[in-house]
Amino acid sequence: MKAIIVGGGIGGLATAIALDRSGWQVEVLERAPEFTEVGAGLAVLPNALRALDRLGLGEEVQRRALDQAPVGIKDVTGRWLSRNDATELRRRYGQWAMLHRADLLEVLRAAVPAEALRPGVTVREVHRDGAVVHSDGTTAADLVVGADGIGSTTRRSIWGPQPAPRYAGYSTWRMIVATRPVGEAAETWGRGERFGYSPLPDGRTYCYAMVNAPQSRGGGLTELRARFRGWHAPIPALLGAAQEADVLHHDTYELPDLDTYVAGKVALVGDAAHAMTPNLGQGACQALEDAVVLASAVAGAGPAGLADYDRLRRPRTQMIVRRSRRIGELAHWSAAVPVAARNAAMRLMPRSSLTRSMGPVVGWAP
Ligand SMILES: Cc1cc2nc3c(=O)[nH]c(=O)nc-3n(C[C@H](O)[C@H](O)[C@H](O)COP(=O)(O)OP(=O)(O)OC[C@H]3O[C@@H](n4cnc5c(N)ncnc54)[C@H](O)[C@@H]3O)c2cc1C
């Protein structure tokens, strides 16, 4: 049985590995000239490490990562708004991993048979019967997996242009800074803006800033330095050490709920199915979960197993899209009085409730 995977990002490569290991002949069509990731840091949470374990890659990913359970959220003066019990989080849910995106992609790429990788091939159209029209011709498959990201051609071919991705109301800047003045990760919430940082295993620091802004509004490092100038240490120093050329700036989108992730011989995984705001650090994690569940659903049944994949994955991923959206809304409140009330409420929240609240997301196992 042959499977074509459209897109060779984290979701596509993980799906290729999972299908290859259950006996499918796989082919990954990727429009970029090579399988790499630019980008910055990536948090791989315990649920996704368990998916990677299922692929036999969890240990390799952890070797390239720092174990960074989320420490908590601060206000702009550096005072804790909420603080997690990292030891308890690990005891309950397992390890957290923070690494460079390129490292995760490299681990995945190396686990796909080399002959299955077809870079430089752009997919133009996908049909429910498994026909894939691309820049090198047309290929027929028993299963087509659309892993082609938020602007998915696979999704548009079959589901049509709606629902279209929706702008979340805030823009995101990411950068890796060559210094590491911090031993632990933290996120700081202001009024309509926030800043996060996390050490990376190679001595550098992954930083991100998120700011309420109209869509497609630019702004570079100079603006970020001015905006976060009065925030607690080490935020101004991290921005001071950043290089303009290393800053990635993107608007933040999510995909409204689809009625189904499958149609005929075609299934969607990752951002193509459920692109979400990055507030829970779960987009790539969910793509990894998708990969292992999809491969197990079609292992015996072939494409008939896709209904199981949809049944198992849609409610869970759409729940996480909603949770992530709600956290983003709260984090981006900007009026002084509601923000003061939010901060006061966060300080009162017991650690045990914070720990428990993560269960439905990070407690997952294949
Ligand atoms: C600021 C930010 C921070 C984030 N942080 C985290 C985090 O810490 N942890 C986490 O789990 N997630 C995080 N995410 C989410 C995560 O980046 C995405 O969910 C994940 O990369 C999606 O992977 P994917 O493989 O589904 O899609 P993509 O990474 O978008 O890959 C799609 C691939 O398909 C290819 N492609 C597209 N169209 C075609 C075509 N027509 N033909 C052939 N190839 C095509 C593309 O070139 C690309 O390689 C973050 C996202 C953002 C924006």
The ligand as a Gaussian input file, in Angstrom:
#p B3LYP/6-31G(d) Opt

LIG

0 1
 C        5.478000      31.575000      17.297000
 C        5.197000      30.111000      17.298000
 C        5.734000      29.314000      18.309000
 C        5.425000      27.955000      18.349000
 N        5.948000      27.194000      19.356000
 C        5.617000      25.885000      19.425000
 C        6.127000      25.053000      20.477000
 O        6.911000      25.500000      21.326000
 N        5.750000      23.742000      20.503000
 C        4.918000      23.220000      19.566000
 O        4.583000      22.031000      19.633000
 N        4.439000      23.968000      18.545000
 C        4.779000      25.278000      18.446000
 N        4.304000      26.034000      17.420000
 C        3.454000      25.412000      16.391000
 C        4.264000      24.622000      15.380000
 O        5.281000      25.428000      14.842000
 C        3.370000      24.131000      14.253000
 O        2.171000      23.636000      14.771000
 C        4.066000      23.000000      13.485000
 O        5.276000      23.444000      12.934000
 C        3.149000      22.480000      12.392000
 O        3.806000      21.483000      11.674000
 P        3.199000      20.940000      10.321000
 O        4.145000      19.903000       9.853000
 O        1.779000      20.603000      10.507000
 O        3.191000      22.202000       9.331000
 P        4.400000      23.076000       8.767000
 O        5.510000      23.175000       9.740000
 O        3.775000      24.349000       8.287000
 O        4.934000      22.234000       7.536000
 C        4.256000      22.200000       6.310000
 C        5.222000      21.786000       5.223000
 O        4.500000      21.593000       4.025000
 C        5.205000      22.196000       2.953000
 N        4.217000      22.538000       1.933000
 C        3.222000      23.461000       2.019000
 N        2.501000      23.486000       0.897000
 C        3.031000      22.560000       0.070000
 C        2.691000      22.113000      -1.239000
 N        1.680000      22.649000      -1.932000
 N        3.444000      21.125000      -1.811000
 C        4.488000      20.572000      -1.111000
 N        4.854000      20.961000       0.133000
 C        4.123000      21.940000       0.725000
 C        5.882000      23.409000       3.585000
 O        6.985000      23.855000       2.827000
 C        6.288000      22.845000       4.939000
 O        7.551000      22.226000       4.909000
 C        4.604000      27.393000      17.347000
 C        4.107000      28.179000      16.312000
 C        4.399000      29.534000      16.287000
 C        3.844000      30.372000      15.161000

